[in-house]
Amino acid sequence: MDVIGNIFSGIRIFFAGLWLVVRIVLEYFGIISDGNDRTTGIKDLRDEYKKANYR
C-alpha cells in the first residue's frame, strides 16, 4: 500500500510542476494575469521586450 501512495504523490508533484510551467508561459504571453506579476517578473520582461522594439 505504501508503494501506491508514493506513486500518487509523485504524480501529484509532477502535475503541480507542469501547471507551474504552463502558468508562467501563459503569463509571459499576456493571456492570463493573476495581478501579482512582480513575483515572477513576467510583466517587466514584457515591458522590456516592447521597449526594445524587436522586429
Secondary structure, 3 states (H helix, E strand, C coil): CHHHHHHHHHHHHHHHHHHHHHHHHHHHCCCCCCCCHHHCCHHHHHHHHHHHCCC
